Amino acid sequence: MKTMRLIGVLGLATTCLGGAAASADSEDPAVKAEGKHHAKGEAKVNINEASKADLMKLEGVSAGMAQKIIAYREAHGPFKRAHDLEKVDGVGKVVLEKNPGRISFK
């Protein structure tokens, strides 16, 4: 009985230590950045030419928001700067803050 309890405790300790090692790895900035690459991608998005699917690659841009960006672009012409996205209803500073350096507007 004591042997089984000891095996259980050692198994739990091994699991906990393994989890701590994985958590320590996730504190590495390179690992954190790599995780972000997989979520939405890091390619620049030209907001004046991007399709709905391309706009949705930006962090915080849903299908509905992408459609609003396209509608605004068609009604008012091309964006002159990234911050012009704030003129689109529902797009705020949060989208700009979540996508530094990813929004282009050629």
C-alpha positions as CSV (number, residue, x, y, z in Angstrom):
1,M,0.0,0.0,0.0
2,K,2.8,2.4,0.9
3,T,4.6,1.5,-2.4
4,M,1.5,2.4,-4.4
5,R,1.1,5.7,-2.5
6,L,4.8,6.5,-3.2
7,I,4.4,5.8,-6.9
8,G,1.3,8.0,-7.0
9,V,3.2,10.9,-5.3
10,L,6.2,10.5,-7.6
11,G,3.9,10.5,-10.6
12,L,2.1,13.6,-9.4
13,A,5.5,15.3,-8.7
14,T,6.8,14.4,-12.1
15,T,3.7,15.8,-13.8
16,C,3.8,19.0,-11.8
17,L,7.5,19.5,-12.5
18,G,6.9,18.8,-16.2
19,G,4.1,21.4,-16.3
20,A,6.4,24.0,-14.5
21,A,9.1,23.4,-17.1
22,A,6.5,24.0,-19.9
23,S,5.3,27.2,-18.1
24,A,8.9,28.4,-17.8
25,D,9.4,27.9,-21.5
26,S,6.3,30.0,-22.3
27,E,7.9,33.0,-20.5
28,D,10.6,33.0,-23.2
29,P,9.7,36.0,-25.5
30,A,10.6,34.0,-28.6
31,V,8.1,31.3,-27.7
32,K,5.4,33.9,-27.0
33,A,6.1,35.6,-30.3
34,E,6.0,32.3,-32.1
35,G,2.6,31.6,-30.6
36,K,1.3,34.9,-32.0
37,H,2.6,34.0,-35.5
38,H,0.3,30.9,-35.5
39,A,-2.8,32.8,-34.4
40,K,-3.3,35.3,-37.2
41,G,0.0,35.5,-39.1
42,E,2.5,38.3,-39.3
43,A,2.3,39.4,-42.9
44,K,1.4,43.0,-43.6
45,V,-2.1,43.7,-44.8
46,N,-2.8,46.4,-47.3
47,I,-6.1,47.8,-46.1
48,N,-6.8,49.5,-49.5
49,E,-6.6,46.2,-51.5
50,A,-7.2,43.5,-48.9
51,S,-10.1,41.0,-49.3
52,K,-12.4,40.2,-46.5
53,A,-10.3,37.1,-45.7
54,D,-7.1,39.1,-45.7
55,L,-8.5,41.8,-43.4
56,M,-9.6,39.0,-41.0
57,K,-5.9,38.0,-40.6
58,L,-5.5,41.2,-38.5
59,E,-5.9,40.7,-34.8
60,G,-9.3,41.8,-33.6
61,V,-10.9,42.0,-37.0
62,S,-14.0,39.9,-37.4
63,A,-15.9,39.0,-40.6
64,G,-18.4,41.8,-39.9
65,M,-15.7,44.4,-39.2
66,A,-13.8,43.4,-42.3
67,Q,-16.9,43.9,-44.4
68,K,-17.4,47.4,-42.8
69,I,-13.8,48.3,-43.7
70,I,-14.4,47.3,-47.3
71,A,-17.7,49.2,-47.4
72,Y,-16.0,52.3,-46.0
73,R,-13.1,52.0,-48.5
74,E,-15.6,51.7,-51.4
75,A,-17.6,54.7,-50.2
76,H,-14.8,57.1,-49.2
77,G,-11.9,56.0,-51.3
78,P,-8.5,54.6,-50.2
79,F,-7.2,55.0,-46.7
80,K,-4.3,57.5,-46.5
81,R,-2.9,56.3,-43.2
82,A,-3.5,53.3,-40.9
83,H,-5.2,55.5,-38.3
84,D,-7.9,56.3,-40.8
85,L,-9.3,52.8,-39.8
86,E,-10.7,54.5,-36.7
87,K,-13.2,56.3,-38.9
88,V,-14.8,53.0,-39.7
89,D,-17.7,52.3,-37.3
90,G,-16.7,49.6,-34.8
91,V,-12.9,49.8,-35.6
92,G,-11.1,51.4,-32.7
93,K,-7.6,52.0,-31.5
94,V,-7.5,48.4,-30.2
95,V,-7.2,47.0,-33.7
96,L,-4.3,49.4,-34.4
97,E,-2.6,48.5,-31.1
98,K,-3.0,44.8,-31.7
99,N,-1.4,45.1,-35.1
100,P,1.7,47.3,-34.9
101,G,3.6,47.4,-38.2
102,R,1.1,45.0,-39.9
103,I,-1.2,47.5,-41.5
104,S,-0.1,49.1,-44.8
105,F,-2.1,51.4,-47.0
106,K,-0.3,51.8,-50.3
